Amino acid sequence: MRRVVRRVGNFLAELRRRKVYQVAGVYLIVAIGALELADVLVPATTLPEWSEEFFVVLALVGFPIVVVLAWTFDLTPTGLRRESTAEVVPPGEPGRSPTGGSASAPTTRSASAPPDAIAVLPFANLSGTPEAEPLVAGLHDDLLTELSRASALTVISRTSVLRYRGTTKTIHEIGRELGAGAIVEGGVQKAGDRIRLNIQLIDARSDVHLWAERYDRELSAENIFELQSDLAARIRGALHAKLTGVEAAQPHVQPTVDLEAYRQYSIARALFVERSEEALLGAAEHFERATRRDSEYALAWTGLGQALVMLVEYQGYEAGEYLERAETAIRRALDLDPGLAEGRSALGNLHSARRRCREALEEHERALALRPGFAGAHQWRAWVSLLIGDPDTAVEAGERACRLDPLDPEARGNLAMAHLGRGDAERASRVAREALEHHPDFDWARWVLGLALDALGRHDEAAAALGDMTEAWTRAWPETVAGLERARAADVEGARASLGRQRRAGATFHAGILHAALGDTDDALATLGSALPLAWDELLYLRYHHGAPLEGLREDPRWPDLMRDVDRAWGV
């Protein structure tokens, strides 16, 4: 009997979710009004007397048709979708009602197990105003973060899902491209001092709607973060992806109580992912504004520190000044929240920028212990493993990063270099090309591709790839590539001219490489030794480049001493 009652209750709840009650009510009101109008008009016209009965029959016939259509189709943020008739069951985790009071949980269809991965598509800005965009982006980002707390779920990272903003691709196509078995999509509207969110969870393989809900709440920082926690719990419940005891025990801290600080942080985060000089400077400014609004906003302090580190690593800014400011910001974040995974990884990046790689690796591993689905921490763990000469760990971490963020070029660039470090140049070239498919101007992937092609003996293709780079860290490479090509072609005079230009430019490491290409082994080893501490690209070239001009140097008995000095300079 209890089972029957539950089934009836689920069925009635599904009628409510599919808006069958609303549609039926509207239809009856319109039909009654139309019949009353017909009762007045028919006697006053030349219509036959049976017309009134005809309209009554038409209204009665139309009613079940409208109800069936309401059951079958659902109006979603992305248009009209066909519903599934699968049985509904309550979600696995209870939550609060959309209005903030107690209510029954939204209906959902049962998934037998968590999908291979879940992707949360960028939320649609239904307000139609640019002012609402930071709020919409912030809700999306924070839901991703909250979902990634569960080790039972593989959550596709923001970098990859952003490519589907405004897409015309079907849910099935998106799921196939991202390797995701479930898709979340939604639309956000800011109306005065209220926020409205329509959201649904869809099985990407069958296009079955697993769960859907509509939220309407007063716009406040407290309500936004409560909403994100509620959404994550309900989605996990629908997918039967439970938090482990350790994950559930982690305290849930509200990041900020200031809505404007949250808006500034959301703007900064959107800029940060672009990585250009202008974007990083803008991100640092908006992160700083957020900390001025709320001095206890740990995530904003973390973001500020990360942006300053990236200005040094990506744009060549003065390390001393910027890394000191970065450390102040990151330490402040960790004082406020020692269990902040983003803060731990930011500290790891600061350590690697200061060439303290062992400490860097420890911090990224701490971040992953706090949040196993943190794509950035997996990516940076792969990066630091490359720096310390551990390509096997870099492959493992890189593959995990690519699984979580399949369209991120940095993750694929790291994985390509890891394969090169293991001696698999063919695979390295293939992974680097995959990164360039979506980001053709990404110099890190282009550089790895050039090294892989050179190792494969495809020197002309390698020179073309390496000679077409524009980012700040690549400035010395085109001249070195040209000099190597001249040495390979026995153009000694041309190669020595390149060597002279690199010496005059202060590119000591590159001069050492050209000495090696010209067969000047003593000068090469001495020059490379005087170039310490090396930049990260120089370090990786020494560790993982195969073939000329390094093959001769590696046979010299002084090579191990040079590499020991290199390791010490990088904290290995």
Helices and strands as residue ranges (DSSP letters): H 2-17, H 20-41, H 51-72, E 73-76, E 79-82, E 88-89, E 108-109, E 118-120, E 124-125, G 130-132, H 133-147, H 158-161, G 162-164, H 171-178, E 182-191, E 194-203, E 209-218, H 221-238, H 245-249, H 259-272, H 277-293, H 298-315, H 319-336, H 341-353, H 357-370, H 375-387, H 391-404, H 409-421, H 425-438, H 443-455, H 459-466, G 472-474, H 477-488, H 492-504, H 508-517, H 521-530, H 536-544, H 550-554, H 559-569
